[in-house]
Amino acid sequence: MPRVLLIVCALAVAACTAETTQRCRDVCARQDDCEDKQNPETNFDEGECVAACAALERDRDTVGLVERHAECVAQASTCAAVLACH
């Protein structure tokens, strides 16, 4: 467990200093909007989403996940479809 915590902290620090892409900002903004409309009681944090997206996008092992998720969100015609993207 401490190793996982260390990795998460390292990713958080890297995300805070890294430049974010328009793709991450767009996807997280749409998710935030849909969370507000569909689940107003959730604590979705757009800034945390952008930071996590940027960290995943910089990792060659996880960049594909970001690409697939962004494509899903872009093709979603409803907030329900956006929130169903994984």
N, C-alpha and C positions, 0 to 999 in steps of 0.2 A: 504494500500500500504506500509506503513512503516514496518508493520509486515513481509510482504513478503521480503522486502529488508533486514531486520534483519536476516531472515532465510537463504537467499542466502549468505549473508556475513558470517554467522556462518558455512555454508557448505563449503564455499571457504577457510576459515581459517582451518577448520578440514582437508580438502583435501590437503592443503599445507604441513601439518605435518604428514600425514598418509602415510603408505607404500602402494604402488600400486601393483596390481597383474599383472602377465604376460598377463592374459586375457585382461585387460584394455589396456595395452601397445600395444598388438598385434592388437586389434580391432581399436584403434585410429591411429596406424601407417598405417593400410590398408585404413582406411577412408581418412587419410591425402594424401596418395598416389593417391587415386582415385579422390579426390577433385582437386589435382594439375593437373591431366590428363583431367578430365571432365569439371571442372569449375575453371580455373586458376585465375580468377578474384575474387574468394571468399577469405575471410579472415579466413579460417579454421585454428584453432590453436590446434595442436596436444597436447600440454601441458595442455591446458584448458580442452580438451576432456578427457585426462587421469585423471585429478583432479576430474572432474564431475563424470566420471565413478566410480572412487574409492569411492566417497562419496555415490553414489547410491548403490554401491555394499555392503557397510557397513550397510545400512539400511535394516532391514528385510522386510519392506513393499515394497521396490523397487528393491531388489536383483533379483527378477524374471524378471524384465524388462531388466536388464543387461544380464542375462543368455539368454533370448530370442533374444536380439539384437546381442550378440556375436555369437550365433548359426546361425542366419541369415547371418551375415558377413562371417562366416567360410564356409557356404554352397554356397555363391555367387560365380558364375564362371566369372562374368564380373564386371567392375566398375559400370556400370549402375545398376546392381543388388545390389551391396554394397550400393550405394547411395539411393536405394529404401527401404533399411531396416529402420524400425522405431522402 
